[in-house]
Amino acid sequence: GLGGGGVGGCQVGAGGNTDAEELADMVVAEVCRGMGMSSSEKRRISKRVERNARLARLDLAEIVEGRHGSETIGKILMTDSRGYCRSDQLLWNTVDFIRSLRESRYH
């Protein structure tokens, strides 16, 4: 679950998951549900999300606070290194997930 507590900058706890990893795990768990993906596909997507989140300095707090539109964030997280998103379905699932995150956080 989401722990309470202050959200620091992108602190990486010794041995703990980084924000980007945690975010990637969460996104993949939600977004790939029901898509019939193999675990290796999920791992690949998870790695991509993690890398993209790091590059864009996005963590959960940043996403929920919503300085970027959910579509923008979906594209940031799901685009591969060549600038493609392999699956529209994935992208839209991600956008929906981000919207629901924001709604649950604020309502």
C-alpha positions in Angstrom: 0.0 0.0 0.0 1.0 3.6 -0.1 2.8 4.6 3.1 2.0 7.9 4.7 4.8 10.2 5.7 6.5 13.1 4.1 7.6 12.7 0.5 11.3 13.7 0.2 13.1 14.4 -3.0 14.0 11.3 -5.0 15.6 9.6 -2.0 16.8 6.1 -2.6 16.8 4.2 0.6 19.7 1.8 1.1 18.6 -1.5 -0.3 15.0 -0.3 -0.6 13.0 0.1 -3.8 13.5 3.4 -5.5 10.5 5.6 -6.2 10.8 4.8 -9.9 10.8 1.0 -9.2 7.8 1.3 -6.9 6.0 3.3 -9.5 6.8 0.9 -12.2 5.6 -2.1 -10.2 2.4 -0.3 -9.4 1.8 0.8 -13.0 2.4 -2.6 -14.4 0.2 -4.3 -11.8 -2.7 -2.1 -12.7 -2.2 -1.4 -16.4 -1.3 -4.9 -17.6 -4.1 -6.6 -15.7 -6.3 -8.6 -18.0 -4.1 -8.0 -21.0 -2.8 -11.6 -21.0 0.8 -10.6 -21.0 3.7 -13.0 -20.2 5.7 -12.2 -17.2 8.7 -11.3 -19.4 6.6 -8.7 -21.2 5.5 -7.3 -17.9 9.1 -7.1 -16.8 10.1 -5.3 -19.9 7.4 -2.8 -19.5 8.2 -2.4 -15.9 11.9 -1.6 -16.8 10.8 0.9 -19.4 8.5 2.7 -16.9 11.2 2.7 -14.3 13.8 4.2 -16.7 11.3 6.8 -18.1 10.3 7.8 -14.6 13.9 8.3 -13.6 14.7 10.3 -16.7 11.6 12.5 -16.3 12.2 12.7 -12.5 8.6 11.5 -12.0 7.5 9.8 -8.8 4.2 9.0 -7.4 3.8 12.4 -5.6 4.7 14.2 -8.7 2.2 12.3 -10.7 -0.6 12.7 -8.2 0.0 16.4 -7.7 -0.6 16.7 -11.4 1.6 19.3 -12.9 1.4 17.3 -16.1 -1.8 16.1 -17.7 -2.4 12.4 -17.3 -2.0 11.8 -21.0 1.4 13.5 -21.0 2.5 11.3 -18.1 1.1 8.2 -19.8 3.2 9.0 -22.8 6.3 9.8 -20.8 6.1 6.5 -18.9 5.2 4.2 -21.8 7.3 5.4 -24.6 10.4 3.3 -25.5 13.8 4.7 -26.2 12.9 5.3 -29.9 9.9 7.3 -28.9 7.3 4.7 -29.7 4.6 3.4 -27.4 4.2 -0.3 -28.3 0.6 -0.5 -27.5 -2.2 2.1 -27.5 -4.1 -0.1 -25.1 -1.2 0.1 -22.6 -1.0 3.9 -23.0 -4.7 4.4 -22.4 -4.7 2.0 -19.5 -1.9 4.0 -18.0 -3.8 7.3 -18.6 -6.9 5.8 -16.9 -4.8 4.6 -14.0 -3.2 8.0 -13.5 -6.6 9.6 -13.6 -8.0 7.2 -11.0 -4.9 7.7 -8.8 -5.6 11.4 -8.8 -9.3 11.0 -8.1 -8.7 8.6 -5.2 -6.1 10.9 -3.7 -8.4 14.0 -3.8 -11.8 12.6 -3.0 
